[in-house]
Each structure stands twice: as structure tokens, then as C-alpha cells.
């Protein structure tokens, strides 16, 4: 039986991790790609996009450097909104008519809201925890 500590893989990437720009690009491309695939096959958002959102949040936490927690918490909702504006009227089956597009946008965002809120909640918790640890370590080093 192999122990987890004896596995040769410590980190999936070499070096300190992804920079802030790297985390944003990773999350945007992941959400954009899976959202496009789901819109092509289903014409609506669903579980594939939801899992991509969670993977984007947790991948950013896992692969990002120190100091990227804030960007990791902010980027996926913005990426989802930008991807929705780009993909829904083109391949999503929606139209460019404002009323139809806005209805499709709200219903799509509502269908992924649980995953978006839980992922954001965990990402913000990680950021607040890092800020608290940074603040308490700087206070303890002063005294």
C-alpha cells in the first residue's frame, strides 16, 4: 500500500505558482470553454458550467501564489458574466434582442447561482483567513 506522503508529485506546476494574471486567464478560459460546450449541446447553462465554476475557484486556490486569493475570489463571477455576454447571443440560441437576451442571461445566471455563491464564499473565506494571518503576523513582529 502506497502512503500519500511517498507519492513523487508534490505540486502540479514548477515554481511558486500562478501569478494574478495567470489565475484570471486560467479561470476565464476554463469557464468560457465549458460554457461554450454546454451551450452548443444543451442551449442552456447547467451542471457542466457549474462544475467548471467550482474547478475555477478551487484550481485558483490550489495553483495560485501567495497573494492571489483576492483575484481568485473576484475573477470567476466576472468571467462568467463576460462569457455569458459573448456566448449566449452567438452560440447559445439567444438573440440580440435586448429583452430575450436579458431573460436568457438572468435564467442562465440563476441556474448556476448556487455553485457561484458557494465557490465565492469559500474563496472569500480563504482570502479573509490569509488577511487575518498576515495582519496578526505583522502585529506580532512589531511587539
Buried (B, 14 or more C-beta within 10 A) or exposed (E): EEEEEEEEEEEEEEEEBBBBEBBBBBBBEBBBEBBBBBBEEBEBBBEBBBBBBBBBBBBBBBBBBEEBBBBBBBBBBEBBEEBBEBBBBEBBEBEEEEEEBEEBBEEBBEBBEEBBEBBBEBBBEBBEEBEEEEEEEEEEEEE
